[in-house]
């Protein structure tokens, strides 16, 4: 074995369906290139399992470029693994050592039920977006880019919030499985900009209500969500969410 390959023991969560109890299974994977991404390593594992007549491990992936937020895994107890501001698909096997045991689990949250193995149902996020993540615009041609002047500092804060990829790492890392950072990012990006003012009050109340209905936990300000977020969304957005919700509650939703 060269210094650029690893022999690993993988401790992988296997679960046939939402109603069947899950369990950890151990797999030995040898000759893993340190140049592989974590998902490429899982591809190799699945090839090995298929060749031996076993069921491959189900896991989510799409763009594999750190943009879509699909590749959501707990790796050795950390959302997306050991690297800060990194999604699972951006994590490379050089971060591990020869002989390591790597534990791989799905997100653990009531609002994210396991579908199969490492795949969870994150449609709760979609429902939160659908009740408030929009702005009213005139139909027809796109407006001129300079038609609405926006201060640079205002635009930067809004775009920082809009960087959220909806992966759910904030929920997985939170001891209460809170979705406050996700909702705060989506509320903030629209509340800051002039285009989002028309539904400003209605939006925050609807999204917070839907978040609670989905069964997410409450925020207790431990900031684990920010530490786990691959887009480095700031918890200052949660403070803004609280202000927006209080404003809407006191001033009405009209």
GUTORLO-917203 format. One line per field, with one value per residue (C-alpha): residue in three letters; z, y, x. Coordinates in Angstrom, 2 decimals. Each point is the difference from the previous one (the first is absolute). Example, Ala and Ser with C-alpha at 12.3 -4.5 7.8 and 13.67 -1.06 7.14 Angstrom:
<atoms>
residuo = c(ALA  SER);
Z = c(7.80  -0.66);
Y = c(-4.50  3.44);
X = c(12.30  1.37);
</atoms>
This chain:
<atoms>
residuo = c(UNK  UNK  UNK  UNK  UNK  UNK  UNK  UNK  UNK  UNK  UNK  UNK  UNK  UNK  UNK  UNK  UNK  UNK  UNK  UNK  UNK  UNK  UNK  UNK  UNK  UNK  UNK  UNK  UNK  UNK  UNK  UNK  UNK  UNK  UNK  UNK  UNK  UNK  UNK  UNK  UNK  UNK  UNK  UNK  UNK  UNK  UNK  UNK  UNK  UNK  UNK  UNK  UNK  UNK  UNK  UNK  UNK  UNK  UNK  UNK  UNK  UNK  UNK  UNK  UNK  UNK  UNK  UNK  UNK  UNK  UNK  UNK  UNK  UNK  UNK  UNK  UNK  UNK  UNK  UNK  UNK  UNK  UNK  UNK  UNK  UNK  UNK  UNK  UNK  UNK  UNK  UNK  UNK  UNK  UNK  UNK  UNK  UNK  UNK  UNK  UNK  UNK  UNK  UNK  UNK  UNK  UNK  UNK  UNK  UNK  UNK  UNK  UNK  UNK  UNK  UNK  UNK  UNK  UNK  UNK  UNK  UNK  UNK  UNK  UNK  UNK  UNK  UNK  UNK  UNK  UNK  UNK  UNK  UNK  UNK  UNK  UNK  UNK  UNK  UNK  UNK  UNK  UNK  UNK  UNK  UNK  UNK  UNK  UNK  UNK  UNK  UNK  UNK  UNK  UNK  UNK  UNK  UNK  UNK  UNK  UNK  UNK  UNK  UNK  UNK  UNK  UNK  UNK  UNK  UNK  UNK  UNK  UNK  UNK  UNK  UNK  UNK  UNK  UNK  UNK  UNK  UNK  UNK  UNK  UNK  UNK  UNK  UNK  UNK  UNK  UNK  UNK  UNK  UNK  UNK  UNK  UNK  UNK  UNK  UNK  UNK  UNK  UNK  UNK  UNK  UNK  UNK  UNK  UNK  UNK  UNK  UNK  UNK  UNK  UNK  UNK  UNK  UNK  UNK  UNK  UNK  UNK  UNK  UNK  UNK  UNK  UNK  UNK  UNK  UNK  UNK  UNK  UNK  UNK  UNK  UNK  UNK  UNK  UNK  UNK  UNK  UNK  UNK  UNK  UNK  UNK  UNK  UNK  UNK  UNK  UNK  UNK  UNK  UNK);
Z = c(0.00  -0.94  2.17  -2.31  0.85  3.17  1.56  1.81  2.10  -0.83  2.61  -2.08  1.05  -1.88  0.12  -2.50  0.35  2.45  1.92  0.43  2.82  -1.26  1.01  -0.64  -2.42  -0.25  -3.33  -0.77  -2.89  -1.10  -2.38  0.25  -1.87  2.08  -3.10  0.06  1.28  2.78  -2.42  -2.43  2.88  0.57  -3.72  0.34  3.04  -1.95  -2.90  2.47  1.53  -3.38  -1.13  3.14  -0.50  2.81  -0.02  -0.68  2.55  -0.90  0.33  -1.50  -2.51  -2.97  -1.16  1.95  -0.13  3.43  -1.38  0.24  3.67  -0.78  1.34  3.64  2.30  3.59  -0.16  3.30  1.79  -2.02  -2.65  -3.37  1.76  1.61  -2.37  0.65  -2.76  -2.00  -1.31  -0.03  -3.75  0.53  2.78  -1.15  1.38  0.80  3.16  1.35  1.13  -0.96  2.32  1.03  0.82  -1.63  1.30  -2.58  1.00  -1.40  1.49  3.35  0.36  0.41  -2.83  -2.27  0.07  -1.44  -3.41  -0.47  1.36  -0.15  -1.84  1.96  -1.04  0.12  -1.62  3.22  -1.28  -3.28  1.84  2.05  -3.18  -1.75  2.65  -0.15  -2.13  -2.85  -1.04  -2.03  -3.38  -3.13  -2.83  -3.32  -0.84  2.66  1.69  -0.65  2.36  1.05  0.47  3.79  1.61  2.83  2.24  -0.36  3.70  -0.07  -3.05  1.52  3.19  -2.04  -2.26  2.98  1.28  -3.48  -0.06  2.07  -2.03  2.16  0.85  3.56  1.73  2.42  1.07  0.28  2.10  2.38  3.20  -0.40  -3.76  -0.51  -3.50  1.14  -2.00  -3.21  0.48  1.11  -3.17  -2.24  1.86  0.13  -3.67  -0.93  2.98  -0.61  -3.66  -1.24  -2.25  3.08  1.89  -1.24  1.70  2.76  2.99  -1.53  -0.99  3.39  1.87  -2.58  -0.14  3.78  0.42  -2.62  1.62  3.31  -1.68  -1.60  3.43  0.06  3.45  1.56  -0.12  3.19  -1.51  0.16  -3.54  -1.05  -3.09  -1.16  0.71  -2.12  -2.87  -3.22  -1.24  3.32  0.52  3.04  3.08  -0.22  -2.44  2.87  1.89  -3.10  -0.27  3.60  -0.65  -3.17  1.80  2.92  -2.41  -1.93  3.22  1.38  -3.22  -1.73  -3.20  -2.43);
Y = c(0.00  3.45  3.09  1.25  -2.81  -0.89  -3.10  0.97  -1.57  1.60  -0.05  0.80  0.48  -2.39  0.30  -1.60  2.47  2.54  -2.67  -2.47  0.40  0.89  -1.34  0.59  -2.30  -0.25  -0.14  -0.27  2.15  -0.28  2.04  3.18  2.81  3.11  2.01  -1.28  2.07  -1.55  -0.75  -1.66  -2.21  -0.96  -0.76  -2.43  -1.58  -0.50  -1.57  -2.44  -0.79  -0.54  -2.32  -2.08  -0.18  2.40  3.03  3.27  2.80  2.63  3.56  3.35  1.90  2.26  2.72  -1.18  3.57  1.26  1.93  -2.12  -1.01  -3.56  -1.94  0.19  -2.45  -0.16  -1.12  -0.98  1.99  3.20  1.36  -0.32  -1.20  1.61  2.92  3.41  1.63  -3.22  -2.25  -3.78  -0.04  2.47  -2.09  -2.01  -3.25  1.57  1.31  -3.56  -2.30  -3.54  -2.43  2.47  -1.07  2.46  0.19  1.16  0.87  1.88  3.27  -0.67  2.08  -0.79  2.41  -1.86  -3.62  -2.63  -1.25  -2.65  -0.41  3.46  1.71  2.20  1.82  3.74  1.10  1.88  2.68  0.14  0.56  2.81  1.68  -0.46  1.93  3.10  -0.22  2.20  3.63  1.62  1.22  1.33  -2.49  0.84  0.97  -0.11  3.40  2.00  -0.96  3.62  0.79  -0.49  1.51  -2.19  0.96  -2.25  -0.86  -0.92  -2.17  -1.81  -0.93  -1.26  -2.07  -1.47  -1.28  -1.19  -2.23  -2.59  -3.23  -1.61  -3.07  -0.34  -0.14  2.67  -2.27  -3.06  1.83  1.60  -1.92  1.07  -0.65  3.64  1.43  3.59  0.70  -1.30  1.98  3.06  -0.08  -0.26  2.75  2.26  -0.12  1.34  2.29  1.97  0.78  2.44  -2.70  -2.01  2.68  -0.68  -3.44  0.80  -0.48  -2.76  -1.91  -0.21  -1.01  -2.66  -1.48  -0.12  -1.57  -2.64  -0.67  -0.71  -2.15  -2.14  -0.98  1.78  0.85  3.38  2.06  0.24  2.08  -2.49  1.00  -3.60  0.77  2.70  -2.20  -2.84  2.12  -0.58  3.45  1.62  1.65  2.27  -0.40  3.76  -0.97  -1.73  3.28  1.66  -2.74  0.62  3.75  -0.57  -2.36  2.41  2.88  -1.99  -1.11  3.53  1.87  -2.55  -1.94  2.56);
X = c(0.00  1.36  -0.23  -2.76  -2.41  -1.89  -1.47  -3.20  -2.71  -3.34  -2.76  -3.08  -3.61  -2.31  -3.77  -2.36  -2.88  -1.47  -1.91  2.86  2.54  3.47  3.42  3.68  1.79  3.80  1.81  3.70  1.17  3.62  2.11  -2.05  1.75  0.60  -0.90  -3.59  -2.87  -2.07  -2.82  2.39  1.10  -3.65  -0.30  2.91  -1.66  -3.21  1.87  1.54  -3.39  -1.67  2.80  -0.49  -3.77  -0.89  -2.29  1.86  -0.20  -2.59  1.29  -1.00  2.11  -0.52  2.39  3.06  1.26  -1.08  -2.97  -3.15  0.15  -1.10  3.02  -1.02  1.80  1.17  3.64  1.61  -2.68  0.44  -2.33  1.78  3.16  3.06  0.64  -1.53  -2.09  0.06  -2.76  0.37  0.70  2.87  1.56  3.01  1.32  3.39  -1.71  0.00  2.78  0.86  -1.80  -2.72  -3.53  -2.40  -3.57  -2.56  -3.56  -3.00  -1.26  -1.69  -3.17  -3.69  -0.78  2.47  -1.24  2.32  -1.15  2.68  3.53  1.61  -2.87  -2.41  -3.16  0.75  -3.25  -0.79  2.39  -1.93  -3.26  1.52  1.22  -3.35  -1.95  2.17  3.11  -1.16  -0.51  -2.77  1.21  -1.61  -0.25  1.58  3.53  2.70  0.49  3.12  2.79  0.49  -3.70  0.14  3.10  1.34  2.91  3.01  0.12  -3.69  0.45  2.98  -1.87  -2.95  2.23  1.84  -3.36  -0.99  3.10  -1.91  -0.20  -2.69  2.05  -1.31  3.39  -1.23  -2.85  2.25  2.59  -2.51  -0.75  -3.65  -0.17  -0.93  -0.48  0.39  3.16  -1.55  -3.22  1.95  2.11  -3.05  -1.87  3.05  0.89  -3.44  -0.67  3.19  -0.69  -2.68  -1.50  -0.98  -1.85  -3.54  -0.26  2.48  -2.32  -2.09  3.12  1.68  -3.14  -0.91  3.49  0.49  -3.46  0.80  3.37  -1.73  -2.64  2.70  1.33  3.35  1.37  0.57  3.19  2.08  2.82  2.86  1.11  0.71  -2.04  2.39  3.03  -1.43  -1.32  2.00  -1.06  1.01  -3.39  0.27  -2.19  -0.54  -2.74  -1.83  0.00  -1.47  -2.63  -1.05  -0.25  -2.01  -2.38  -0.47  -0.59  -2.61  -1.70  -0.24  -0.75  -2.21  0.44  -1.42);
</atoms>
